[in-house]
């Protein structure tokens, strides 16, 4: 019988950019097998070598996780919807502390709400919230929590403001470009609420400092953009017994949940292990709708306020999915995994670990580093072009990136199409491959070497390095 399979944005490049596919299947396994049969490139992203669904991919039938049904043998009926979800992070007692006359006026719209009232506003004033990351998610979250009257915010970030941030990180202005993010964010937050206490952590969150930093706060908000820090935040929250308000974004889609091991699942229950390095593109590689982090960030801020007030039903045990193109929210059930290594019945992780190693970054699992003889600098390439010794310059970016900027006389074959268009290249050609920053170029070089190409090099730093060192008129994106 035909069933509908919802394809997430990150995997649509393997299904002809289709957001959903209708195909036959009596069971989940049969439907996914048919999906892989129709779109062969998606198979390695769904299944491991053992034929099982990968641990960083979750599959739902309607709103139920198949891990808690009959897994791949879960039977389907007409009208069922399969959703693929890959990893792309109270009480009413009296509270001390008085509100000033100015604060009563400022928060009057809260005070007249019976769900908040004076006692609730005092709770907000006494609350201590930590935001890990002051990027797209952290920006709106911090601003609304400051405006709502949260008394103390800790913010963790070590970057400086760049022009590319301004499209979505609304806490910053053009005058902030080049400034440390924490300095610029602190000024903006103090402008919103001068009474706000702010703790600045201008450092990378690591296994060495995470427990000390997180222990000072009631609630942790995950605004990170990489898997090592996301797993670090999760594990630290579980070990400390803190709620972890999770959000993630990619292109037009977002996710949000509250992971709180005392009352429900943690992030590892949803994704026991991360995807291999380079498999899931970052926002810098895949892009993100500038408005999207505002939507997900406001959900995170709302969940924080609900937890502080002890009101409403938090997103514990629920994963909220948002599709901006369809303007649709969907909710999936999450369950605590009894075999989870950090919050399950038999805990095996009792201390923070090396998360870059766990995520395969900088280890043998990360094969994006090429030998020096397989790379060429932008200045070397420029000199060869000027000397009329130009190689074939192969651009493995996407067509929409090619429209933004390009190198002279370059040939475009997107990385995802390289395996089916390799016949367009001759093995005796001298080829230099480039992308935006070098990562996809390295992947292309490895593929072409395995296909028998010997005279092939990757352009170090990609077209961004070309703009920095050779031709500043080439726009950076």
C-alpha positions in Angstrom: 0.0 0.0 0.0 1.3 3.5 -0.7 2.6 5.5 2.2 4.1 9.0 2.4 7.7 9.5 3.5 8.7 13.0 4.7 12.2 13.9 3.6 14.1 16.4 5.8 15.9 19.3 4.1 19.4 17.8 4.7 18.5 14.7 2.7 16.5 16.2 -0.1 19.5 16.6 -2.4 19.4 12.8 -2.7 15.7 12.7 -3.6 15.7 15.2 -6.4 14.9 18.0 -3.9 11.5 16.4 -3.1 10.1 17.2 0.4 8.0 14.0 0.4 7.8 10.8 -1.6 4.9 8.4 -1.9 5.9 4.8 -2.4 4.7 1.3 -1.5 5.5 -0.6 1.7 3.8 -3.0 4.1 6.4 -2.3 6.8 8.7 0.6 7.6 11.7 -1.5 6.5 10.1 -2.3 3.2 9.2 1.4 2.6 12.7 2.6 3.4 14.2 -0.1 1.2 11.9 1.1 -1.6 13.0 4.6 -0.9 16.7 3.6 -1.2 15.9 1.6 -4.4 14.4 4.6 -6.0 17.0 7.1 -4.7 20.2 5.1 -4.4 22.3 8.0 -3.0 20.2 8.3 0.1 20.9 4.7 1.2 24.3 5.4 2.9 22.8 8.2 4.9 20.0 6.0 6.3 21.6 2.6 6.7 24.9 1.3 8.1 26.9 -1.5 6.6 24.9 -3.9 8.7 21.7 -2.8 7.0 20.3 -1.2 10.1 19.1 2.4 10.4 22.0 4.5 11.5 22.0 5.7 15.2 22.0 9.4 14.2 18.8 8.9 12.2 15.4 8.5 13.8 12.3 7.2 12.0 8.7 7.9 13.1 5.4 6.5 11.9 2.9 9.3 12.4 4.2 10.6 15.8 5.6 7.3 17.2 9.3 6.4 17.3 9.7 3.0 15.6 12.3 2.0 18.2 9.4 1.6 20.6 7.2 -0.1 18.1 8.4 -3.1 16.0 11.3 -1.1 14.5 11.7 -1.9 10.8 9.0 -4.6 11.1 6.4 -2.0 12.1 3.4 -2.6 9.9 1.9 0.3 7.9 -1.6 1.1 6.9 -3.0 3.4 4.3 -2.6 7.0 5.3 0.4 6.5 7.5 3.2 9.0 7.3 6.9 8.1 7.8 9.1 11.0 9.0 12.9 10.8 8.9 14.6 12.9 11.5 18.4 13.1 11.3 20.5 15.0 13.8 21.3 18.4 11.9 21.1 20.5 20.2 7.7 24.7 39.4 6.1 25.1 42.1 4.2 27.9 43.9 6.3 28.5 47.0 7.0 32.1 48.0 10.1 33.7 46.5 12.1 36.4 48.2 12.9 39.6 46.5 10.9 42.7 45.9 10.1 44.6 42.7 10.8 48.3 42.5 8.2 50.8 41.5 9.9 51.1 38.1 9.9 47.3 37.7 6.2 47.0 38.6 5.5 49.5 35.8 7.8 47.8 33.4 6.3 44.3 33.9 2.7 45.4 34.4 1.5 43.3 31.4 3.0 40.3 33.2 1.6 41.2 36.6 -2.0 41.4 35.4 -1.7 37.8 34.1 -2.8 35.4 36.8 -0.4 32.8 35.4 2.5 35.2 36.2 1.4 37.8 38.7 3.8 39.2 41.3 5.0 35.9 42.5 5.9 34.8 38.9 7.7 38.0 38.1 9.8 37.5 41.3 10.7 34.0 40.1 11.9 35.5 36.8 14.0 38.1 38.7 15.7 35.4 40.7 16.2 33.0 37.8 19.7 32.2 36.5 19.8 31.1 32.8 22.9 30.2 30.7 23.0 30.6 27.0 25.6 28.5 25.2 26.2 30.4 21.9 25.3 33.9 21.0 24.6 33.3 17.3 21.3 32.9 15.5 19.5 31.1 18.3 21.1 32.9 21.2 20.4 36.4 19.9 16.5 36.4 20.0 16.5 34.1 23.1 18.7 36.4 25.1 16.8 39.6 24.1 13.4 38.2 25.0 14.6 36.8 28.3 16.2 40.1 29.2 13.0 41.9 28.3 10.9 39.4 30.3 12.8 40.2 33.5 15.1 37.2 33.9 17.5 38.5 36.6 20.8 36.8 35.5 22.0 35.7 32.2 25.3 33.9 31.5 26.4 34.0 27.9 29.1 31.8 26.4 30.8 32.7 23.1 34.3 33.5 21.8 33.7 34.8 18.3 33.7 38.2 16.9 30.8 39.8 14.9 31.1 39.3 11.1 29.0 40.7 8.3 27.6 37.3 7.5 26.1 37.2 11.0 23.8 40.2 10.5 21.4 38.3 8.3 20.1 36.4 11.3 21.8 37.4 14.5 19.6 40.3 15.3 21.2 41.3 18.5 24.1 42.8 16.5 24.2 45.9 14.3 26.6 46.9 11.5 28.5 49.0 13.9 29.4 45.8 15.9 31.2 44.1 13.0 34.7 43.2 14.3 33.7 43.5 18.0 33.7 40.5 20.3 30.2 39.1 20.3 29.9 39.1 24.1 30.9 42.8 24.3 28.3 43.7 21.6 25.6 41.5 23.0 26.2 42.8 26.5 25.7 46.4 25.4 22.5 45.5 23.6 21.0 43.5 26.5 21.8 46.2 29.0 20.0 48.6 26.6 17.0 46.4 26.8 17.1 45.9 30.6 19.6 47.9 32.7 18.8 45.8 35.8 20.0 42.6 34.1 23.0 40.9 35.5 25.2 39.4 32.9 28.0 36.9 33.3 30.5 36.7 30.3 32.3 33.6 29.3 34.5 34.6 26.4 35.9 31.1 26.0 35.2 27.8 24.3 33.0 25.4 26.4 35.1 22.3 27.1 35.1 19.2 29.2 37.4 21.0 31.6 35.2 24.0 32.3 31.6 23.0 31.5 30.6 21.6 34.8 31.9 24.6 36.7 30.1 27.0 34.4 26.8 25.2 34.1 26.5 24.5 37.8 25.8 28.2 38.6 22.6 28.3 36.6 19.0 26.9 36.9 18.4 26.4 33.2 20.7 25.8 30.2 19.8 26.9 26.7 21.7 25.2 23.8 22.3 27.6 21.0 25.3 25.7 19.6 26.0 25.0 15.9 28.3 21.9 16.2 27.9 18.3 17.5 30.8 18.2 20.0 29.4 21.1 22.0 25.9 19.8 21.7 26.8 16.5 23.2 29.0 18.2 25.8 26.0 20.4 26.9 23.7 17.4 27.1 26.0 15.3 29.2 26.9 18.2 31.5 23.2 18.9 32.1 22.5 15.2 32.8 25.3 15.0 35.3 24.3 18.2 37.0 20.5 17.5 36.9 19.8 20.7 34.8 17.1 21.1 32.1 18.6 21.6 28.6 16.5 23.6 26.2 17.5 22.5 22.8 17.1 24.1 19.4 18.6 23.5 15.9 18.2 25.0 12.5 19.0 24.2 8.9 17.8 26.1 5.8 14.0 26.2 6.3 13.6 23.7 9.1 14.0 23.8 12.8 13.8 21.6 15.9 13.1 22.3 19.5 12.7 20.2 22.7 13.5 20.2 26.4 15.9 17.5 27.5 15.6 16.9 31.2 16.8 13.5 32.4 15.0 13.8 35.7 11.7 13.8 34.0 12.3 12.5 30.5 14.8 11.7 27.7 18.1 13.4 27.0 19.7 14.3 23.7 21.5 11.0 23.6 18.1 9.2 23.9 17.2 10.8 20.6 20.6 10.6 18.9 22.9 8.0 20.6 25.8 9.0 18.3 26.6 11.8 16.0 26.8 11.6 12.2 30.2 11.2 10.6 32.1 14.4 10.1 31.1 16.3 7.0 27.9 14.2 6.4 25.5 16.9 7.8 26.3 20.3 6.4 26.5 23.3 8.8 24.6 26.5 8.3 27.8 28.0 6.8 27.7 25.3 4.1 24.0 24.7 3.6 22.6 28.1 4.6 19.7 29.1 6.8 16.7 31.4 6.4 17.5 34.4 8.4 14.1 34.5 10.1 14.2 30.8 11.1 16.5 31.1 14.2 14.1 33.8 15.5 11.3 31.3 15.4 13.1 28.6 17.1 14.9 30.9 19.5 11.6 32.3 20.7 10.4 28.8 21.4 13.5 28.2 23.5 12.9 31.5 25.4 9.2 30.5 25.9 10.2 27.1 27.3 12.7 28.8 29.7 10.0 31.2 31.0 7.5 28.3 31.5 10.1 26.3 33.4 10.9 29.3 35.6 7.2 30.0 36.3 6.3 26.3 36.7 3.4 26.8 34.3 2.2 25.0 31.3 3.4 21.8 29.7 7.1 21.9 28.7 8.5 20.2 25.7 9.9 17.4 27.8 9.5 14.1 25.9 8.4 16.0 22.8 10.3 17.0 19.7 8.8 20.0 17.9 9.5 20.2 14.1 9.0 23.4 12.2 8.9 23.7 8.4 8.9 27.3 7.3 8.2 26.6 3.7 5.0 24.7 4.6 4.4 27.0 7.7 3.7 23.8 9.6 4.6 22.6 13.1 4.6 18.9 13.9 5.2 17.2 17.2 6.8 13.8 17.7 6.9 11.8 20.9 10.3 11.1 22.6 10.9 8.4 25.1 13.7 7.8 27.6 16.1 5.1 26.3 16.7 2.6 29.1 20.0 1.8 27.3 21.2 5.4 27.2 24.8 5.5 28.4 24.3 8.6 30.5 20.7 8.7 31.7 19.7 5.0 31.2 19.3 2.2 33.7 23.0 1.2 33.4 24.9 4.5 33.3 28.3 4.1 31.7 29.2 7.7 31.2 29.9 9.2 34.6 32.2 12.1 33.6 32.6 14.4 30.7 34.6 12.9 27.8 36.6 14.1 24.8 33.7 15.2 22.6 35.8 16.0 19.5 37.1 12.5 19.5 33.6 11.2 20.1 32.3 13.1 17.1 35.2 11.9 15.0 36.8 15.4 14.6 40.6 15.5 14.3 40.7 11.7 14.5 41.0 8.8 12.0 37.3 9.1 11.4 37.8 12.6 9.9 39.4 12.0 6.5 39.1 15.6 5.2 42.8 16.4 5.7 44.8 15.9 2.6 48.5 15.4 2.2 50.4 18.6 1.3 51.2 17.3 -2.2 47.4 17.1 -2.9 46.8 20.8 -2.1 47.7 24.1 -3.8 47.5 27.6 -2.4 45.6 30.4 -4.1 48.8 32.3 -4.8 50.3 29.3 -6.5 47.2 28.9 -8.6 47.2 32.6 -9.5 50.8 32.5 -10.6 50.1 29.5 -12.8 47.2 31.3 -14.4 49.3 34.4 -15.1 52.0 32.2 -16.6 49.5 30.6 -19.0 49.9 27.3 -17.2 46.4 27.2 -15.9 45.0 23.8 -14.9 41.4 22.7 -15.3 39.6 24.5 -12.4 36.7 22.4 -11.1 34.1 24.1 -8.9 32.2 21.6 -6.8 29.9 24.1 -5.1 26.1 24.4 -5.8 24.7 26.3 -8.8 23.3 29.1 -6.5 26.8 29.6 -5.0 28.3 29.7 -8.6 25.9 32.6 -9.3 27.3 34.6 -6.4 30.9 34.4 -7.5 33.3 32.1 -9.4 36.9 31.7 -10.5 37.8 32.5 -14.1 37.1 29.7 -16.6 36.0 27.3 -13.9 33.9 24.2 -14.7 30.9 23.6 -12.3 30.1 20.0 -11.2 28.4 20.1 -7.7 29.9 17.6 -5.3 26.6 15.6 -5.1 26.6 15.1 -8.9 30.3 14.2 -9.2 29.8 10.5 -9.1 27.4 10.6 -12.0 29.3 13.2 -14.1 32.9 12.0 -13.6 32.9 11.0 -17.2 33.0 14.7 -18.1 36.6 14.8 -16.8 39.7 13.3 -18.4 42.1 11.4 -16.1 45.2 12.9 -17.9 44.0 16.5 -17.1 45.8 18.6 -14.5 42.8 19.6 -12.2 42.5 22.0 -9.3 39.3 21.5 -7.3 37.7 24.3 -5.2 34.7 25.0 -3.1 33.7 27.7 -0.6 36.3 27.0 2.1 38.0 23.8 1.1 36.1 21.0 2.8 34.0 19.9 -0.1 37.0 20.3 -2.4 38.9 17.8 -0.2 36.0 15.3 -0.4 36.0 15.7 -4.2 39.8 15.1 -4.4 39.5 11.9 -2.4 36.7 10.7 -4.6 38.6 11.5 -7.8 41.8 9.9 -6.5 39.8 6.7 -5.9 38.4 7.0 -9.4 41.9 6.9 -10.9 42.7 10.6 -11.2 46.4 11.4 -10.3 47.0 15.0 -11.3 44.5 16.5 -8.9 44.8 19.1 -6.1 42.5 20.9 -3.7 42.6 24.7 -3.5 43.4 25.5 0.2 40.9 27.8 1.7 38.6 27.7 -1.3 37.2 30.8 -3.0 37.2 32.6 0.4 41.0 32.4 0.4 41.0 33.6 -3.2 39.0 36.7 -2.1 41.3 37.3 0.8 44.7 36.8 -0.9 44.2 37.3 -4.6 41.1 39.2 -5.7 39.2 41.2 -3.0 36.5 42.1 -5.6 35.3 38.5 -5.3 32.4 38.7 -2.8 32.6 36.5 0.4 29.5 34.7 1.5 
